[in-house]
Each structure stands twice: as structure tokens, then as C-alpha cells.
Amino acid sequence: MVRRLVDAGNTRIRWLDVADGEWLGQGSVVHRGRELGAALDEAWGGLQAPAGVIVGAVLPAPAREALAGWVEARWGVAPEWVQTRAVGWGVRCAYADPSRLGVDRWAALVAARHRGPGAKVVLDAGSACTLDLLAADGTHLGGAISPGLELMRQALESETGLDPMQIDWNEAALPAASTTEAVAAGAMQALAGLAAAGWQWLQGQGPGGLALLTGGDAGRLAPWLPGQWQVVPELVLEGLEIMATTPAGATDRPRGSPAGGAAA
């Protein structure tokens, strides 16, 4: 029985097919700036209908409704929407109102918790860049939210009158000798500073901790981060699988999930 796990972000929709604890096909599509139905036609139009669809979404209500309508019309199933919980899968949410913590952050924390003992710091570099701290006992301590790389670029263009820029994010070293390089350096170094704060916290938590980097801009950001970060592009999907296939009281990593990621 194939179930399709969906991480529906503000820029990109990623998915993973799972059956009997095994990871099958996966993919992604950028929907930002497009009609959502057209993006789903392109990405999912040729896929076999799954037995179930489990969605973690940070989309606004109209986009959620469009996604649900597409799935119900094409595949004949109603999506199951994953929600952030106060306590579950070995993690205790820091927020007094857990519904205010994005479900993508929650899923990433669940996945991080199931990657072994020790404290974790999770940096998710997407449209927004989020940092979350997870103590060794699974207590979420909270974190930080910053605009991501492209949002910083867009804000500078729209609020300062700069002409639209084509940024090479590989050219982010200080000092910068052009406007585009200076924008790249400013945005990249700002996020590197956020990562540095997380890494410094992790070093004070004792041995065995992990620094995990995920999100659409993880590859761009990784070379600029201080410390040793594991790049895990599928971290949110990994968390969704754990929530979909194991009881909320479980703390062991399910059979289908990968155990590692590339070091940054």
C-alpha cells in the first residue's frame, strides 16, 4: 500500500512515496509564482494514485484548499493533514500554542530526535530560514526565524530601489567589490551568523550532538557555515514518515528512514 508524504512549503512542494517501511520514488516542484493546479498537473499528473496522502503544509488556506481539491479530484482520496503537537515522537514543543509552530519545523524536529542520542540544532534554509534547538531529552527549546536568501534579495530590491539582480550565491565572501556580490555576502553572512549561534549552543550540550541543515537553499548555504553540519534535504519528509508510520510515543527511527546525510 503506497502512501504519498507531502511537504508543502511556500516555494516548493516535495513528496515521498512509502510502502511497507521502504522509501520509493520522490520528487519536488516549484509552485511559487505559478497557479498551484498547473504545478501539480506538471508534477503529479503522471503519477499513480496512492492509497493515502499525508500532508505537512505551511501554505495559506486558499492554497491548502486547492491542493486538497486536486488530490480528491485526481486520486479520489482526502489528504490527511499533519499537525504540530505539544508532545509526540519523543519531542516536547516549546511553544505555549503548538499550532503556531510550523509543521515543517515540527517534522524536522521529530526526524532529528529519531537520528540518535544527543542534542540537535536544525537549520531549515527555505523561503524563510528557521533555526531550532532540541535538547538531548527531546525538549524543544525554541529557535529563530529569518528571511531566506531570496527574500533578503527581494526586500533590498523592493525597498531600496535597486534594479533586479542576478545573484551568484557562490560569490558571498567578504569584502565584496560589487553591489550584487555585496548583497550575496550580506544575506549569506547573516544566515551564517544565525548558524554560528546554533553551533555554539550545540558545543555546550556535551558529546553526541548533531547539526542538521535542510531546505531548498541548504546546498547554497552549506559551504559558508561554521562547524560540522550534515546536509539532509529530506529531513522534513523523514519526520512526516515517522509521524505517519509510528505511534506518537515512539522514539526509535523507523526502518525506511536513512541514517545519515552529507557533511558540510
N, C-alpha and C positions, 0 to 999 in steps of 0.2 A: 504494500500500500504506500504510494508515494504521497508525501506531504510537501508542499512548497512553502518555505520560510521566506518572508519578505521584509527587508529593511528599507522602509520608505522614508528617505531623507528629503531635505528641501531642494537639493540639486540632483540627486541620483537615487534610483531605485535599484537595489541589489537583491538577488534571490538565490536560494539554495534548495535543491531537491534532496529529500532524505527518505530512505526506506529501510526499515529493519536495522536502524542504527548506523547505516552506511551513507556517506556523502556521495551523491550522484552529481548531476550537472548543476552548474551555477553560472550566473551572468549578471550584467548590470546595464542600465540605460540612463542617460542624462535626460531629465524632463524639464529642467529649469528653462524658462523662456519658450516652452512649447505647450501645445494643447496636450493634456495628460493622456487622453484617449488615443491620440496619434502615437505618442511614445509607447504606450502599452501595446498597440497594434503591431508596432515595429518589433518590440522585444518579445512579446508573448504570443503573438498571433499564430505562430507555427508550433507552439509547444503543446504537448499532450495535456489534457485536463487532469489535474491531480485529484486525489481523494479528499484533500483538505488544504486550506490556505491559512497560514498563521502569519499575522502582520504586526510588526512593531513600527509605528508611524509617528513622525513629528510634523505631519502635514496639517495645514489648516482644514477646517471642516469641509469646504467645498471639494477640495482635492481628495479627502478621505471618501466622500460620497461618490466621487467619480470613479475612484479605484474599486470601491465595493460594487458599484453598478456594473463595471466592466467584468469583474470576476464572476458575478452572479449571472450575467447575460451570456458570457462565453463558456464558462466552465460549469455552471449550474450548482455552485456551492457558495455559501455565505462565508466571508472571511471571519476568522476568529482574531479579535484584536487583543494583543498582549498589553497589559497594563503594569506600571510600576507599583510595587507593593511595599508596605512598611518593613516586612521581613519575609525573606524567601530565599531558598537555594544557598543558604549559608551567609547571606548578606543582610545587614540591617541598615535601612536607608536613613541618611542624616536629616532629610527634610521633614519638618513637622507635618506638612501636607505632601505625601509621596507623589500625588498626581502632578505636582509642579516640577518634578524631576523628569526630564525627557526619557522616554522609554528606551531610546538608543543608548543613553548613558547607563541606565539600569541594566540593560542586556550586556553591555560591555563589562560592567562590574561583576555580574554573575559569571561571565566567562572567565574573567580574571581570577575570581575566587576559586574556580574549579581547576585552575592551572597549577595548583600545588600550594604548599605552605608558604608563609611569609607575607609581608606587606606588599601592596601593589600600588603603583601610580599608573593611571591610564590617561593618555593624551589622544583625543579624537580630533583630527585635523580635517574638518569639513567646512561647510559654509560658515559655521561658527566653529571655533576651536574651544573644546572643553577639556578641563583638567580635573580628575577625580582622584582622591586619596582613599585607600582602603587598608585599614589596619589588619594585622595578621589574624585577628579573631573574626574578621568579616565585617567589622563595623565601618560603615562608610562615614568618613569624617567631613564630607563636603568637597568643594573644589572651586573652580573659577570658570568663567566664560569670557571669551574674547572674540572679536570678529576674526574670521579666517583670512587667508591671504588675499583672495579675490574681493572680499568685502572691504578690506582696507584699501585696496586699489580703487575700487568703485567709489568709496567715500571721498578719497582725495580728488578724484576726477570731478565728482558732482558738487563738492562743497568748496573747491578752491579754483575752479575754472580751468584746470589742466586739460589739455587735449587728450582724447582717448589714447591709451598707451598699450603697446605690446610688451609685456614684461617677460624677460628671461629670468626665471627664478633661480637659475644656476649662478646668476651674477648678483649675488646678495652680500658680498664681502664689504667690510668697512676698511678704508674710506671709499665712498662711491664718487665717480667722476662724471656722472651724467644724471639727469633727472630720473630716467627710467631705472637706472641702477640704484639711485638713492631711494626710490620708492621700494624696490625689491629688498634693499638692505634694511630699511626701516621696518617693513612688515615682517620680514623673516627674523630679524634680530629681536623684535618684540615677542614673537612666539617662542623663539629660543630662550628668551628670558623667563617666560612662563614655565617652559620645560625645566629650566635650571632650578626654579623654585621647587618643582615637584621632585626632581632628582635629589636635591639637597635634603628634603624631608625624608626620602626613602633611605638615604645613607644613615639617618639617625634611628632607623627602625630595626637594626640588627641584621644578621645574615639571612640569606634566602629570599630576599625581596626581588620583585620584577618591575621593570619599567616597560610598559606596553604602549606602542604607537599604532594607531589605526586611523581610518578616514581617507577620503579621496585625495587629500594632499599629503599623505604620510610619506610618499616617495620623494616629494619635493622638500619636505621638512627634515627628513632623517639626516642628511649629511651635515646639518647645521646644529644639531642638538648636542649638548654636553652630556657625558655619561654614556652608559650602555643601554640602548633601547632595542627591544625586539619589535620589528615591524610585523603586525598581524592584521592584514587587510580584512580578514573575515571575522574579526573579534565579535562584532555585534551579532552576526549570523550564528556564530558559535553559541552566544548566550541565548538567542532565540531557540536554538535546538535543545539546549539544556532545559529551558522552561517548558518546551513542548513535549519532551520525552522522559522527564524525570519528575518525581514528586517535589513539592516545594521545600521539603525538609532534607533533600539530598545534598551532599557536598562532594561526591565523587564525580570525576569527569566521565561522561558517557562514552561508550565505545567508539562512536563515529567521529568524535572531535579530534582534531590534530593537537599535538602536544607542544609544538614549538612555533617559532617564527624567525625570520631573518634578523640578525643583529645589525643595529645601526651604529 
